Amino acid sequence: MIPLDSTPMVLVAILGTVGVVLPLISIARRELGGNASNTLYAAIALAALAASMAYVGYEFLYGDMPASALFSEEVLSDDAFGGFFAVAMLIVAIFTVVGSFTYMRKHENASPAVYYSLILLATIGMVLVAYSTDLVMLFVAWELMSIPTYILVGFMKRNPASNEAAIKYFLFGALSSAIIIYGISLSYGLTGSTNIGDVIEGYASLDASMMPLALLSVGMLIAGFGFKMGLVPFHQWLPDTYEGAPAPVTTLLAAATKKAGFAAALRIVIMGAVALNTDWTLALGVIAVMTMTVGNVAAIMQKNLSRMLAYSSIAHAGYILIGLAVAPHSSLGLQGSLYQIFNHAVMKGAAFIAVAGIVVALAVTHIDKLAGLGRRMPITSLGLVISLFALAGVPPLSGFWSKLMLFGGALDASSALWWAPWLAIAGVLNSALSLAYYGWITRKMYFEGETKRRVPEPKPVVAVMIFSILFLVGFGVYPEPLLQFIEFATPVIDWPG
Amino acid sequence: MASESAPAAFLPPIDAVPEAAWLVWAIPFAAALIMPAIGRASHRITGYAAVGFALMSALSAFSLLPMALAGGEIHDQIMWIEAIGLKAGVLADPLSVIMANVVAWISFLIMIYSTGYMKGDRNVVRFWFWMLFFIGSMQLIVLSDNLLQVFFGWEGVGLASYALISFWYRDKKKDHVGQESRRVLGLMDYYAPTHAGMKAFIMTKVGDVMMIAGMLLIFLYAGTFGFRELVGDTAWAVEMSAQGLLVPAFVLLFGGAIGKSAQFPLNEWLLEAMTGPTAVSALIHAATMVKAGVFLVARLGPIVFALGAAGILADQFFEIVAWVGAITALLLATQGMTNPEIKKVLAYSTGSQIGYMMMALGVAGLSYQYVDGYTAGFFHLISHAMFKASLFMAAGSLLHVVGSRFMTDMGGLRKRMKKTYAFMWAAGLGLMGAPFITTGFWSKDAIFAAVYESGSEWALPLYVIAVLTAVITAFYTTRMIGMVFFGPKSEHIQKMEEEGHHIHEASISMWVPYGILAALTIGIGIIGLSAEEGLHHLFEVYLADSFGIHGAEKGTEMASILPGFLQGLNPVALGSSLAAFAIGIGLGYIFYIGRHVDPARFVNSNIFFYAIHKVILNRWYLNAIIYWCFVVAPLWLARGVSRYFEKTAIDYGMNDGLQKAAGWSARVVQGTQTGVSQSYLFVFGAGLLFVVLILMM
């Protein structure tokens, strides 16, 4: 039995209660189509998220948060690993709510209560994925995360692009859920348990004739989680969906649910593969290089800012995967992955919120239309540029250190894996390539276009921008506290063999 | 903070405040910084403020003088970089205090002169800023107790000289040097101020790079930059000597001095440095910049020589110093004979006289009596500082009045500018070494004696070069005075007078400073012998106390054939000194004052003279060769690389190629992104199979 005062339970209680109560308030106020109060629900949702954030933060600082355990007898494990992902996801959820504040007021929004309620419910799902130590629990959390986001993507009912995005997302979501549950059932059949720790132990002592089945189950889990992570070749839905979805929802998808995929992959796939004692690192390495290359190459020619960022987030999944691929031989690489996950949540979150702000203020996403934006929306532009350069890994921004650790981890592993340095080389070349399109946007915003009048920038967006600038520059110049946090959250794994 | 005093020499110890040694260079730096603020307040008072600050610095230096003349020293250190135990400090010993006073007081006079010379210039604040910065950097070099700190001042001097040489950065025609129509080996011998500043900066930088290499090499072994620390424990020298690195390290350091002091082969920047305001030229040539190199050798020489007593020989270092000095002395003196620009003649003369100083400092290390050559070199530095500053400032007055830098545009000025005429004769006689009454005579004679008596195997050739240079010096100085003040008025002056210009004496703030220095040249010259002996004694004690250098016991004193007041002088040196002066001034008189022979006709009279004249006038082709090798050829190479490599391989190949490749692959990836869900699902399924297959491999 999980104690009711453990972190995941408290978060479920706070977010779940508010998430359920929001639509009830709407009913009580007898709201119809046009007169709904966006501000009220946004404020309540924000308060709930802030309270959750405060609680996790308090637990980290003053509670006795156990170090990363990865396995437990229960279905949830209240450890630093889950807490780490909870912090990252809550930051993104707060970004999303703050960004929606003006975005949703400007666009058609029949029922804001439902909208914010869905965001809170999806957040519970994401947080629980990170805390799960049981396959069934994990799957339930996975679905709790996915189903609200299907609706959120298609929330603008009269917008065909939004509809198409939702349909594609749902199709692939359903397929990947099916594949995941298939993988889980295979592993249950082989080991007789759904507890992740037991499954892995079972795999370790598996009869040789059963091996192909076990590999099939691990492969299915990789594919299923890879869908959310946006790994090549499971990525094709992603640009279409990110482009069509409302910009704040895209923020949630790109910066948060993607990370849930990584949390799940870390808990299960790597452990399982280790137990199976196969050379799975190569598979992850190949996927990592494919993912980052395809993402960056496709991003170069994009004309739409959201779509470009979508491809960039595919590329970043590739960088993060480097750390997972070399994890058995370098703890630095795994730390780099977690670091990059955390940074990416802020960088990509800020970038998409900036897009939301630009859409609200100017209703454009085409890159050519961004000319002269540096003077029209100075703070949004600055936030966007800093996020982009942080994504590229330019020092002294925070994104530099995580990439440095990732590539350093790859070099670190070179004594055990002959091809590991090539991961670092591919990463560096890809980062250089990515500067081409990040730089292109920067040039458009600051060095092109005649001077036009300043337009008012949405205040919530400005708030997010200022937070991100402070975060990225501050932790770029002085990364020590963040490094300690990451080190604490990174599971120390006693790798067999 | 620790201060110590060495035992007294011949006067009771006199205390001085250690802070004064810091203030000598801190005041000019601080003054330079606040100069823009003063300029903002009032343009007119900047000059007085700058002179006032220079005076304060000079007074600080002066307060150290009694202590130093008594043989005392102040060595005051503070922690600079804790991590590597680096200390900053000042070292006020007899050498540096005398040098600091020479620099400070001559700079002070030049600053007074500048208030008149720069009157009406719009950028006068910038001028004062850099002048003060210049003086501060020089004093930093002089008073530092370690090489690294010296290097900071060294670079400061380089920066300030760059800024001041190109002070008139608009490159107006009148600010150029050289003749527009002249070509040497196909290159124009005509330079704009901005070009000249760059040339000075880059050429001295060659020396600076060598210097920093030598410095770091020594630091690598000794673990210190401090002059005193280097003498204290010589284990580093033993090790470097065993590796064969000792002499190279010091020669690299000397490379810095070669660049800064415009010695062969880095001498060519000095001529173009004449594009700066004349006050700057005076400062560069008399007190700062070129003297920095000599001072560095004077700082390092005793350290190297003291190692000899410990059995570590570094004679090659002194040989190189002596020969570089000798070659420069002769090379530049010859060119002084032919150049038509008055400031350039003086510039050649400076390089040549610095060569003398180097020769003396080098020969000192090759002789038994180190102190003889050392004193001679340093004494010449002092006397040269006085008469050369005076000559430059006087030349500046001429330029100011006549409006031309060519001596051929002057002539017959002795009636119009009587004071300048008199002062130039006085200072000029100092440069020529007029016997018994000028400082220049005594210091030059001391150098001759030191070379002659050194006992080095190179003594004879060096001595011949020294005497030959003295003849040439006397000749070109007479030529200069003759061309400017004697003979008929030039066309240029006639034209000016026709246009109503009245040729008159320069203003009082201008002629007083060079008048003072000219008077000092003669005044100290009259008591020159005892001044030299006093300096000799001071350095003898200083070298013995600080470096443990003792002169060899003198053998039986040769019975002198000289009359009483010249006792102690070397008769051979004295004789050649007198002869050189007589021959030089005599030839000069025949050609340029008496005008008995037309120099142009004389040169053209036969092919031999003509050829020599041409080679000298073309600066021995040295400048042209340097330009061909280090400017023209690299430019060609760069253009070739640009045309045949960058525009082809890089631009077409890599830039366009990469761009096309990226675009092409982006289009391939985009092609797979059909937007059709069925095809996406197919790829998804194929991907699943792919992953399982890799896992099973």
Chai-1 contact restraints between the chains, C-beta under 6 A:
chainA,res_idxA,chainB,res_idxB,connection_type,confidence,min_distance_angstrom,max_distance_angstrom,comment,restraint_id
A,K168,B,S677,contact,1.0,0.0,6.0,A-B,restraint_1
A,L171,B,S677,contact,1.0,0.0,6.0,A-B,restraint_2
A,L215,B,L695,contact,1.0,0.0,6.0,A-B,restraint_3
A,L215,B,M696,contact,1.0,0.0,6.0,A-B,restraint_4
A,L216,B,V692,contact,1.0,0.0,6.0,A-B,restraint_5
A,G219,B,V691,contact,1.0,0.0,6.0,A-B,restraint_6
A,G219,B,V692,contact,1.0,0.0,6.0,A-B,restraint_7
A,G219,B,L695,contact,1.0,0.0,6.0,A-B,restraint_8
A,I222,B,V691,contact,1.0,0.0,6.0,A-B,restraint_9
A,A223,B,L688,contact,1.0,0.0,6.0,A-B,restraint_10
A,A223,B,V691,contact,1.0,0.0,6.0,A-B,restraint_11
A,P233,B,V683,contact,1.0,0.0,6.0,A-B,restraint_12
A,P233,B,G687,contact,1.0,0.0,6.0,A-B,restraint_13
A,F234,B,F684,contact,1.0,0.0,6.0,A-B,restraint_14
A,F234,B,G687,contact,1.0,0.0,6.0,A-B,restraint_15
A,Q236,B,Y680,contact,1.0,0.0,6.0,A-B,restraint_16
A,Q236,B,V683,contact,1.0,0.0,6.0,A-B,restraint_17
A,W237,B,Y680,contact,1.0,0.0,6.0,A-B,restraint_18
A,T278,B,L695,contact,1.0,0.0,6.0,A-B,restraint_19
A,W280,B,L695,contact,1.0,0.0,6.0,A-B,restraint_20
A,A283,B,I694,contact,1.0,0.0,6.0,A-B,restraint_21
A,A283,B,L695,contact,1.0,0.0,6.0,A-B,restraint_22
A,V294,B,V669,contact,1.0,0.0,6.0,A-B,restraint_23
A,V297,B,S665,contact,1.0,0.0,6.0,A-B,restraint_24
A,V297,B,A666,contact,1.0,0.0,6.0,A-B,restraint_25
A,V297,B,V669,contact,1.0,0.0,6.0,A-B,restraint_26
A,A298,B,A666,contact,1.0,0.0,6.0,A-B,restraint_27
A,A298,B,V669,contact,1.0,0.0,6.0,A-B,restraint_28
A,I300,B,A662,contact,1.0,0.0,6.0,A-B,restraint_29
A,I300,B,A666,contact,1.0,0.0,6.0,A-B,restraint_30
A,M301,B,A666,contact,1.0,0.0,6.0,A-B,restraint_31
